[in-house]
Amino acid sequence: MRFVALLPLALIAFTGCTPHDRSPDEIREQTARATSTAVRDAKAVTQGVVEGVKQQRTININRASADDLKGLPGIDGDAAQRIIEGRPYSDAEDLAKRHIVSRAEYNRIAGKIEAR
């Protein structure tokens, strides 16, 4: 019984606390700002996911283009051309064993390449 008597008082207090003085234009502006922020944040998250996937992808040194190879850290156009000219490779480590790239260059790219 007390609950039934307190419920109308709680509803009156709650109604009195809600803001009714905002205009519809103000609400639209606030919604537009919030939407814009959410879209910007979603694009940033998407871009981060794409970059993460690209970093985890390995490149087949027997089939990769020069542009793909130049995307590896420390590999310039000349090194990419040397890699292409030295094909085929049975193992990714052949790059260092056959002195196509230095051991330091190979160590930088070892986790990002494979020979298939």
Beta strands, then each sheet from edge to edge (+ up, - down):
strand 1: 59-60
strand 2: 113-114
sheet 1: 1+ 2+
end
